[in-house]
């Protein structure tokens, strides 16, 4: 695999992935799932190591999935490649 930076997608149902190193705005990264490259992605923001990046556009009030679990809800539209963090998501209670 080449030297481009990577993000790991834990579950195919997730709409965010975790970057494995710090990435800078407009950098291209490789999206990895189960050790295989499944996509390429251009990031739209600077993102710190182990933070989340949107792997598809997410609408306002749409649930954020990581590990195939809801981890929050978008408070505004999040574009594919944007940093997903406290400024664009909020915590939600999920009914069991």
SULJO-V310402 format. One line per field, one symbol per residue. ss: DSSP state (H for helix, E for strand, - for the rest). psi: psi as a letter, one per 20 degrees, with the letter a starting at -180 (. if undefined). burial: I if it has 16 or more other ideal C-beta (glycine too) atoms within 10 Angstrom, else O. Layout:
ss = ???
psi = ???
burial = ???
//
This chain:
ss = -----EEE-------EEEE---E----EEEEEE--EEEEEEE----E----EEE---E----EEEE--EEEEEE---E----EE----EE------
psi = qajqqqqpogqiiqjqrpqjrpqqpjqprppppljqpirqppqirppqpjrqppirqpqpjqqpppkkqpiappirppqpiqpoaiijrqqqppp.
burial = OOOOIIIIIIOOOIIIIIIOOOIOOOIOIIIIIOOOOOOOIOIIIOIOOOIIIIIOOIOOOOOIIIOOOOIIIIOOOIOOIIIIOOOIIOOOOOOO
//
